[in-house]
Amino acid sequence: MTSTAPLTIDVVSDVVCPWCFIGMKRLQKAVAAAGVEVQVNWRPYQLDPTVPAEGLDRKAYMLGKFGSEDKIREIHGRIEPLGRAEGIAFDFDAITVAPNTLDAHRLIRWAGASGTAVQGRLVALLFSLYFEKGANIGDRAVLVEASREAGMDASVVEALLPTDTGLEEVRKEIATAAQMGVTGVPCFLLERRYAIVGAQEADTLADAIRQVSAAKARGELNDAG
């Protein structure tokens, strides 16, 4: 029997990226199938850092980005069945605001201080709020309520959000991802050595987890340059 070692997976993603939502679901399946102890950390990325803090009208934003309603319907039509296969009920028509995600990423970072389980619950909740319920996850009241539901101290979150706490750290993490060559999300970093880009199938992710875990158990990662 092949021996395994625990792995750390850092997922670089943005909570307004539908492929990241699909990637999260597939990673959950992969971890369950791989039979390896995995710690998942969520790292920030902004698909569009130019969106103002108050957000933008999503319909106008999407038209500006893709040019026509037909093109938008085509994109959504490609994503929706893939979502259904992973248990996601995408409701793009319910989304009215294209938010800036810096505050959401600050919240995800704070959740990580409470443990990976809390952080994972929060990330899943933010994806669901945005893509399945059309919530404005740039709205601080929405974020405070999400923190409460995820098991965080909502009163602390409510006090911190109006401040700059964590802002510089999140921006540095985003810059670090860019320096590492991350140009698309989701990006799964296994042991901070091996990158898997895109919402790969669960079987593909599970195989990669097993292979890197086995290599780590053999001590091969210690020698990697």
C-alpha positions in Angstrom: 0.0 0.0 0.0 1.3 3.4 -1.0 2.0 5.6 2.1 0.7 9.1 2.1 1.4 12.4 3.9 -0.9 15.3 4.8 -1.1 18.0 2.2 -1.7 21.7 2.2 -3.7 23.1 -0.8 -3.9 26.9 -1.2 -6.8 27.8 -3.5 -6.4 31.2 -5.2 -9.9 32.4 -6.2 -12.4 35.2 -6.3 -15.9 34.8 -4.9 -17.4 36.4 -8.0 -15.8 33.7 -10.3 -18.4 31.0 -11.3 -15.5 28.7 -12.2 -14.1 29.1 -8.7 -17.5 28.0 -7.3 -17.4 24.9 -9.5 -13.8 24.3 -8.6 -14.6 24.4 -4.9 -17.2 21.7 -5.3 -14.9 19.6 -7.4 -12.1 20.0 -4.8 -14.4 18.9 -2.0 -15.2 15.7 -4.0 -11.5 15.2 -4.8 -10.4 15.5 -1.2 -13.2 13.0 -0.2 -12.0 10.5 -2.9 -8.3 10.9 -2.5 -8.0 9.3 1.0 -5.4 11.9 2.0 -5.5 14.4 4.9 -5.7 17.8 3.3 -5.7 21.3 4.7 -7.4 23.8 2.4 -6.5 27.5 2.6 -8.4 30.1 0.6 -6.3 32.9 -1.0 -7.5 36.2 -2.5 -7.6 37.2 -6.2 -9.6 39.9 -7.9 -11.0 39.3 -11.3 -11.6 43.1 -11.6 -10.0 45.3 -9.0 -11.3 48.4 -10.8 -14.9 47.8 -9.7 -15.6 50.7 -7.2 -16.3 49.9 -3.5 -20.0 50.5 -4.0 -20.2 48.0 -6.9 -21.6 48.4 -10.4 -24.9 47.6 -12.1 -24.2 44.0 -13.1 -26.2 44.0 -16.4 -24.4 47.1 -17.6 -21.1 45.7 -16.4 -21.6 42.4 -18.2 -22.7 44.2 -21.4 -19.6 46.4 -21.3 -17.4 43.4 -20.8 -18.9 40.9 -23.3 -20.7 43.2 -25.8 -24.1 41.7 -26.1 -26.9 39.9 -24.2 -26.6 37.0 -26.6 -23.0 36.5 -25.7 -23.8 36.7 -22.0 -26.6 34.1 -22.4 -24.2 31.9 -24.2 -21.6 32.1 -21.4 -24.2 31.5 -18.7 -25.7 28.7 -20.7 -22.3 26.9 -20.8 -21.8 27.3 -17.0 -25.2 26.4 -15.7 -25.3 22.7 -16.6 -21.7 22.3 -15.2 -23.0 23.9 -12.0 -26.0 21.6 -11.8 -23.7 18.6 -12.1 -21.9 19.8 -9.0 -25.1 20.7 -7.0 -25.0 24.4 -7.8 -28.2 26.2 -8.8 -26.7 29.2 -10.6 -29.2 32.1 -10.8 -27.4 34.7 -12.9 -30.6 36.7 -13.4 -30.9 37.3 -9.7 -27.5 39.1 -9.5 -28.0 42.9 -9.8 -24.7 44.2 -8.5 -21.2 43.4 -9.6 -19.3 43.9 -6.3 -15.8 44.8 -5.4 -14.5 41.8 -3.5 -11.8 43.3 -1.3 -14.0 43.3 1.8 -15.1 39.7 1.1 -11.5 38.7 0.9 -10.7 40.5 4.1 -13.5 38.5 5.8 -12.2 35.2 4.3 -8.7 36.0 5.7 -10.2 36.7 9.2 -12.1 33.5 9.0 -8.9 31.6 8.4 -7.7 32.7 11.8 -10.6 30.7 13.3 -9.5 27.6 11.4 -9.8 26.1 8.0 -13.3 24.7 8.7 -14.7 28.1 9.5 -13.0 29.6 6.4 -14.3 26.8 4.2 -17.9 27.3 5.4 -17.6 31.1 4.8 -16.2 30.7 1.3 -19.0 28.2 0.4 -21.6 30.5 1.9 -20.3 33.6 -0.1 -20.3 31.7 -3.3 -23.9 30.5 -2.7 -25.1 33.9 -1.6 -23.8 35.5 -4.8 -24.5 32.9 -7.4 -27.6 31.2 -6.1 -29.4 34.0 -4.3 -28.1 37.1 -6.0 -26.9 38.8 -2.8 -24.6 41.7 -3.0 -21.4 40.3 -1.3 -19.8 43.8 -1.4 -22.5 45.0 1.1 -21.0 44.9 4.6 -24.3 44.1 6.2 -24.4 40.9 4.0 -20.8 40.1 5.0 -21.5 40.5 8.7 -24.5 38.2 8.5 -22.4 35.7 6.5 -19.7 35.8 9.2 -22.3 35.0 11.8 -23.7 32.1 9.9 -20.2 30.7 9.3 -19.5 30.7 13.0 -17.4 33.8 13.4 -17.9 36.6 15.9 -20.1 38.9 13.9 -19.7 41.8 16.3 -16.0 41.8 15.8 -16.4 41.7 12.0 -18.9 44.5 12.1 -16.4 46.6 14.0 -13.5 45.8 11.7 -15.1 46.2 8.3 -15.3 50.0 8.4 -11.5 50.1 9.2 -8.5 49.3 7.0 -7.7 46.2 9.0 -6.4 43.4 6.7 -6.6 45.5 3.6 -2.9 45.8 3.0 -2.4 42.1 3.8 -5.0 41.0 1.2 -3.5 43.3 -1.4 -0.1 41.8 -0.7 -1.4 38.3 -1.1 -3.0 39.2 -4.4 0.3 40.8 -5.6 2.1 37.6 -4.5 -0.2 35.4 -6.6 0.5 37.6 -9.6 4.3 37.4 -9.0 3.9 33.6 -8.8 2.4 33.7 -12.3 -1.2 33.2 -11.4 -3.2 34.8 -14.1 -6.4 32.7 -14.0 -8.5 31.2 -11.2 -9.2 28.9 -9.6 -5.6 28.0 -9.1 -4.8 25.1 -6.7 -1.4 25.2 -5.2 -0.4 21.8 -3.8 2.3 22.2 -1.1 3.0 25.6 -2.7 5.0 23.7 -5.3 2.6 22.3 -7.9 -0.1 24.5 -9.5 -3.3 23.2 -11.1 -5.1 25.9 -13.0 -8.8 25.9 -13.8 -11.9 24.1 -12.4 -10.4 20.6 -13.2 -12.5 17.5 -12.8 -12.6 15.9 -9.4 -10.8 12.8 -10.6 -7.9 14.9 -12.0 -7.6 16.8 -8.7 -7.8 13.6 -6.6 -5.0 12.0 -8.7 -2.8 15.0 -8.2 -3.5 15.0 -4.5 -2.5 11.3 -4.2 0.6 11.7 -6.3 2.0 14.7 -4.4 1.0 13.2 -1.1 2.9 10.0 -2.0 5.9 12.0 -3.2 5.9 13.9 0.1 5.7 10.6 2.1 8.8 9.4 0.2 10.6 12.6 1.1 11.0 13.7 -2.4 9.5 17.2 -2.0 12.3 18.1 0.5 14.8 17.7 -2.3 12.8 19.6 -4.9 14.4 22.9 -5.9 
